[in-house]
Amino acid sequence: MTSSSSPWSLPAPIATELRPKHLLSSAIAGGVTGMIGIIRGISYAALIFSGTLTPYLNVGVGIAIFSTAAISIMVALFSSLPGMIATPLAAPTAVLAVMAAAIAAQMAADDPQIMVLTVVAAIAIGSLCTGLFLCILGRLKLGQAVSFIPYPVVGGFMAGTGLLLVRGGVQVMSDLPVTLATLPQLIQPTLAWHWGVGVFLGVALLGVTKQIGHYLILPGSLVLMLLTFYGALWVTQTPVDVAREAGWLLQSSSQGGLWHPLGWQELQQVDWGVIVGQGGAIATLMFISLLSLVLTNNGIELAVEKDIDINQELQAVGLANLAAGLGCGMAGNQALPSTLLVHKMQANHRLAGVFKTVPCLLVLILGSDFLAYFPKPILGSLLLYLGIDLLIQWIYKSAFKLPLADYLTILLIMVVINQVGFLEGVLVGLVMSVVLFVVNYSRIHATRDQFSGIHQQSAIARTPEEQEILDRHGEAIHILQLHGFIFFGRANHLLEAVRDRLEQTPPLRYLVLDFHLVSGIDSSATLNFTKIRKLATQQDIRLVYIGLTDDLVTVLKRGDALDSSATCQQFITLNQGLAWCEEQLIAALNPSVSTPTPATIPVPSRSSSS
């Protein structure tokens, strides 16, 4: 990654972008991405403020649109990539929707006003914690470290988010949560017609955007949907109020203002105990925001073919989330589609993100009256479009790319996220990844190579008579070259290899275990080495350890796998160990040969640092 200036100061003078050509392209790109951000913001607000919170949808819309503006302008100014566009995204929004629903359910019997204030405060706290978390990671330059997230966990998280968005889209259009209990109601003709239209529009939107890659296809499709909807009302001569009563339009509401930052008096009414109880959801939001940032930046890097400083992006998005949180806004980060749109429009300037705030500010100023004229199927179709796209990528396409175990992990995480929660789903995914790693790593035998004393001999010169003995009886010496970190799974393979050799002929006299390439062993593996030592003692076999570090000696001695008896011998090098075994073998088969020379007597083990 390329290095950049600190995001605490503007990375490039804005004055260089104030040329007429740059101003015009930035204004157009900002206007287009701003309108897309507004429509997405409304759909995200409808997802969060659903069910019990539906009467306060305009508060949610204000939060979403303010957040779109605040996050966009901060990332535009401090990102390492000119033309970077940021906004609230689907994945963190799905976490906020789950958290808001949990708070609403817990406070159902309380004053509705206090419930809404608590939800707004929880959203703000989530943004502040996320912003601080990302800033710290960026300042400590841990951007590269956070990239090592197991792929199945990423896939399961994305698939789980996709399914939540699909369910949320249906809920926005039907005003019913998607559960087994509500399924009979959802398939009733009246409700099925409502969400069925949204499903059709969402699938059509996905198909059109995949087939036609033009940057205006998404906003153009949304505008066409609006015109088609109102054209259908005009052709059928259906009054707007009738369409609203039938559930085709959002309900108008006078509950609160469009943007509702909390003042001191309102903060005193917040039920902070309920928010503390949502600590797990806030921690999940922080993790999901980090994961979404890493994935998005990787995608942008590949698409625009430019290096992005991940540490600076962490700080830029951290500052953006802090700004959003101070205004009681929701968390967000860089948006891949909008950023690519800006670059395709040749408007990759910082002012593009600044101009994106203009439509947002206009909506905040004009108020919430327009919400009553927004069709639910269009909002639902946008959520379905985002959700189905994720499911196709991570459930359908990954089925042809991933090993079965990894694919099943993705499915498991998706189910747990939707049935239990985001945090539980991610934890299950991490546990499954560790289990799969252990299983896969245990399949790699601890024994790198093995051979007999006939094929591997010491470098000591032998008389013809001694050499003949070694050539004829060298199989009594068996060498196992070990490698890597040896834990219980890999040690089992080693124990089986020793047992297999003991069942063969000729009988084994000397078992050489070469530890030169071993980085460490765990306590479970030590038990297997103890079994090997007991087998050696029972069958009068000399156990020869090669290249033990001081740490390995300590672990083996504690596990009773190594002692000072004649059964166990230690040498620094394999040549020394083989020489000792050969001389013992020669002496046993030819008594006229002298006993081992001092040069081949066991020597102390090598130190851990060698």
Salt bridges, closest charged atoms under 4 A:
ASP175 OD2 - LYS376 NZ 2.73
ASP241 OD1 - ARG244 NH1 2.98
GLU266 OE2 - HIS260 NE2 2.90
ASP389 OD1 - LYS210 NZ 3.18
GLU468 OE2 - ARG472 NH1 3.98
GLU496 OE2 - ARG499 NH1 3.35
ASP514 OD1 - HIS516 ND1 2.89
ASP540 OD1 - ARG542 NH1 3.13
ASP560 OD2 - ARG533 NH2 3.41
ASP563 OD2 - ARG533 NH1 3.38
GLU582 OE1 - ARG462 NH2 2.92
GLU583 OE2 - ARG462 NH1 3.82
